[in-house]
Amino acid sequence: MDCGYIPADEQGAIAAMILPIERKIVMNENNLDFPKGFEESSIAHEIGHWELHIDKNAVFQFVEKREIGIEIPVEPFLCRSVSSQKGIEWQAQYFAGCLLMPIFKLEQVQKGRDLTKWRHLYAMREELGVTISNLTNRLQDLGWINIPKGSKQIYPGKAAPNG
């Protein structure tokens, strides 16, 4: 992992990128001003892309060619929220949520807390070192809470743990 300046392009700001041949994730140094948990969540998200979407056989072939002096330009891996890529963005985000917030850890940090209270969720967010949106998305994916679109009201989910 590395940190550096990644300029925005015509599609907007870039939080991070993967340089497959160098086997490196580069975080945009501009992310340092974002809320606590953003950097950790972004790194986990990029690891998700690396594990799920980078063709490691192709990377190996490019590296082999480079070693014998054949240079083939390889673009950095940047994902955008365009319709054809929404699926891979969701997959990487889901991977990040599972990596940073495994069920056993969520079960530990939710003990004695009311998942329908924002202050309890913010305390969990602090303890887990993630963003509030990562936490609420993960809890909704698990069915522990429900937050209707456009609402700030939190309801218990059908799978909400006791505690």
N, C-alpha and C positions, 0 to 999 in steps of 0.2 A: 504494500500500500504506500502511496505517495500523496503529496499535497502540492498543488500548483494552481496557477491562474488558468482557468478555462473560460475563454470569452464566450459570450452569448452569440448565437447565430440567428439566422432569419426566423427560426422557430422559437426562440426565447432562451432563457437561462438554462445552463447545463449544470446539474449538481455534481455529477461524476462521470467518468468514462472508464472503459476497460481497454487496455492495450494488450490484446491477446498474445501477440508474439513475444512481448516482454513479460507476459504473465504478471501484469500489474494493474491495480485499480488506482486511479488518480482521482482524488477528491478535489473539488474546486475550493480554493482557499477562501473564496467569498462566502462559503457556508459557515465560516466560523462565527458569523453574526446571527445565525439562526438559533432557535430555542434549544435548550438542553434536550438531548436525545436525538436530534436531527442527524448529527454526524454518525452516531452509532447505527441508527435506522438506515441511513444511506449506505453505509458500508455493508450491512447485512443484506440490503436490497441488491447491491452490486454482486455480492457473493452468490446470491440467488441466480442472477443472470449468468454468472460464470458457470455455476453447476448445471443450470437447466438449459441454457441457450447458446453457449459457446461450443462449437464443434472441435473437441480436443484432438481428434484425428487430423483435421485440416490444419490446426495450429502446429501439430507435430510435423506435418509435411512441409509447411512454410519454414519452420525452424531448420529442418534438414536441408532445404534448398539454400537457405541463408548460409549455413555452415560450409557449403561447397561453392559459395560465391555468387549464387543466383539471388538477386534482390527482387522481390515482388512486393509492391506497396500494399499494405494492409491498413484499411481504415480503422480508427478506434470504434469500439462498440458503443453506440449511443442509442438509447431507446427513446422514442417519442410517443406521446399519447395520441397517435393517429389510429384510426379505426382498425387497420390491419395489425397493429401492435398492442392493442388494449389487452389482449389475452396474455402476452408475455409480460407485460407490466404487472398485471394482476398476479401472475404466477410468481414473479420475483418478490412482490410485496407480501404475498402469502408465505413464501419461504422465509422472508425476513421476520415476519411475525412469529412463525413457529420456532425459528432459531433463537430469537431474543426472549420469547415468552412461552416456553414449553408449559404444558398443562400443569405439571407438578409444581413449577415455580409460581404460576398464577394461583394455584390452590393455596400455596403458602402465604402469598402476599395479600390475598383477599380475606383471610381469616380475621374476624372481628370487624370487617368493613361492610358497609352497605353499598352495593354496586349501583344503586339508583341515586346515589349522592355524588355530585361532581367533585366535592372536596375529597371524598374517599378515592375517587379515580385519580385525581391529581396526586394524592399521596402515593398511590400505587405506581403511577408514572415515574415519580421521583425515585422510588425504591428500585424500579426495574431499569431506569435509565433510557426510556423510550419517549416518543412523542405521544401526546394525548390522542391524536388521531390513530396512531398505530395501536395503542391500547384499546380504544373503543372499537376499532375494526376487528381486532382479534377476539375481543369478548363477544361481539355480535356474531362473528363467524362460528364461535363455539356455542352460540345460543344462550349465553349467560345473561345478556342484556339485549334490549331492543331500543333503538333511538329512531323514531320515524323520520323520514327525509324531511328536511326543512324545520325540524323541531329540535329543541334543546332538552326536552323531557326524556328522562331515562326510565324505562320499564324493565322489570325483571324478565328474563327470557325463560323459555320452557325448560331449558337445561341448567338453569341457575343453580350453583352449588349452595348447600346449606352452610351458613356460617356468617 
